[in-house]
Amino acid sequence: MNSERAAYDELCCYTIAHGAASFIHQHVVDAFAAQTANEYTKPIALTFALVGLYLHVEKQFSGRQVQRAHMRLARQKQPRPVPALPPDRGAITATHVMAAPAGPERDQRIDAWCASVWEAFREGHRTIAT
């Protein structure tokens, strides 16, 4: 297992156990999915991850609100355009997030990670926002 995946798994344990009503775990799942997407990633997985990042970073949705939006999108069976994968997916990674102490500092780093990944997909912002 690579170190990024190990950091992500550890971060998932942290966010699942977090207990906050805001459900920050959703942001971690979305950031990792978009950052590590490749040619084998299902288009719907990338689209949902980017929608989640858009709603969190641009609209300040909580993880719980993003989760609900994902459920609404899943009921719509229309095809959605998928942005191209940029070569750079953001400077912050799960490893950087896990380097911060547990608590508010790590939670803030999760938000910074989401913003970093979302910015990396800037060419697709209009498509996702639409």
C-alpha positions as CSV (number, residue, x, y, z in Angstrom):
1,M,0.0,0.0,0.0
2,N,1.4,3.4,-0.9
3,S,1.9,6.1,1.7
4,E,-0.8,8.4,0.4
5,R,-3.4,5.6,0.6
6,A,-2.2,4.7,4.1
7,A,-2.5,8.4,5.1
8,Y,-6.0,8.5,3.6
9,D,-7.1,5.4,5.4
10,E,-5.8,6.8,8.7
11,L,-7.6,10.1,7.9
12,C,-10.8,8.2,7.3
13,C,-10.6,6.6,10.7
14,Y,-10.1,10.0,12.2
15,T,-13.1,11.6,10.4
16,I,-15.4,8.7,10.9
17,A,-14.7,8.8,14.6
18,H,-14.9,12.6,14.6
19,G,-18.5,12.7,15.6
20,A,-19.2,16.2,14.4
21,A,-22.7,16.8,12.9
22,S,-21.0,18.5,9.9
23,F,-19.7,15.0,8.7
24,I,-16.2,16.2,7.5
25,H,-15.6,12.6,6.3
26,Q,-17.4,13.5,3.1
27,H,-14.9,16.2,2.3
28,V,-12.0,13.7,2.7
29,V,-13.6,11.2,0.5
30,D,-14.3,13.8,-2.3
31,A,-10.8,15.3,-2.1
32,F,-9.1,11.9,-2.3
33,A,-11.3,10.7,-5.1
34,A,-10.6,13.7,-7.3
35,Q,-6.9,13.9,-6.5
36,T,-6.3,10.3,-7.2
37,A,-8.6,9.8,-10.2
38,N,-7.1,8.2,-13.3
39,E,-8.3,6.8,-16.6
40,Y,-9.9,3.9,-14.8
41,T,-12.0,6.0,-12.5
42,K,-15.7,5.9,-13.2
43,P,-16.8,9.2,-14.6
44,I,-19.6,9.4,-12.1
45,A,-17.2,9.0,-9.2
46,L,-15.1,11.9,-10.4
47,T,-18.2,14.0,-11.1
48,F,-19.6,13.4,-7.6
49,A,-16.2,14.2,-6.0
50,L,-15.9,17.5,-7.9
51,V,-19.5,18.4,-7.1
52,G,-18.8,17.8,-3.5
53,L,-15.7,19.9,-3.6
54,Y,-17.5,22.7,-5.4
55,L,-20.3,22.7,-2.9
56,H,-17.9,22.7,0.1
57,V,-15.3,25.2,-1.2
58,E,-17.6,27.6,-3.1
59,K,-20.9,27.2,-1.3
60,Q,-19.7,26.3,2.2
61,F,-21.8,23.2,2.4
62,S,-21.2,20.8,5.3
63,G,-20.3,17.2,4.6
64,R,-23.8,16.2,5.5
65,Q,-25.3,18.7,3.0
66,V,-22.9,17.4,0.3
67,Q,-24.0,13.9,1.1
68,R,-27.6,14.9,0.6
69,A,-26.7,16.6,-2.7
70,H,-25.0,13.4,-3.9
71,M,-28.2,11.5,-3.1
72,R,-30.3,13.9,-5.1
73,L,-27.8,13.7,-8.1
74,A,-27.9,9.9,-7.9
75,R,-31.6,9.9,-8.6
76,Q,-31.1,11.9,-11.8
77,K,-30.1,9.4,-14.5
78,Q,-28.8,11.9,-17.0
79,P,-25.3,11.8,-18.3
80,R,-23.0,14.5,-17.0
81,P,-19.8,15.9,-18.7
82,V,-16.6,15.0,-16.9
83,P,-13.8,17.5,-16.8
84,A,-10.4,16.5,-18.0
85,L,-7.9,15.3,-15.4
86,P,-5.3,18.0,-14.8
87,P,-1.7,16.8,-14.4
88,D,-1.4,18.6,-11.1
89,R,-4.1,17.8,-8.6
90,G,-3.1,20.2,-5.8
91,A,-0.2,20.7,-3.5
92,I,-1.9,19.4,-0.3
93,T,-2.4,15.6,0.1
94,A,-3.7,13.3,2.8
95,T,-0.2,13.0,4.1
96,H,0.0,16.7,4.7
97,V,-3.4,16.6,6.4
98,M,-2.3,13.8,8.7
99,A,0.8,15.7,9.6
100,A,-1.3,18.3,11.5
101,P,-2.3,17.5,15.1
102,A,-5.8,16.0,15.5
103,G,-8.5,18.6,16.2
104,P,-9.1,22.0,14.8
105,E,-5.8,22.3,13.0
106,R,-6.3,19.0,11.2
107,D,-9.9,19.9,10.4
108,Q,-8.7,23.2,8.9
109,R,-6.1,21.3,6.8
110,I,-8.9,19.2,5.4
111,D,-10.6,22.3,4.2
112,A,-7.3,23.6,2.7
113,W,-6.9,20.2,1.0
114,C,-10.3,20.4,-0.5
115,A,-9.6,24.0,-1.8
116,S,-6.3,22.8,-3.2
117,V,-7.8,19.9,-5.2
118,W,-10.8,22.0,-6.3
119,E,-8.4,24.8,-7.6
120,A,-6.4,22.1,-9.6
121,F,-9.6,21.4,-11.5
122,R,-10.2,25.0,-12.3
123,E,-10.7,24.3,-16.1
124,G,-13.8,22.3,-15.2
125,H,-15.3,24.7,-12.6
126,R,-18.0,26.0,-15.0
127,T,-19.0,22.5,-16.0
128,I,-19.3,21.3,-12.4
129,A,-21.1,24.5,-11.2
130,T,-23.7,24.1,-14.0
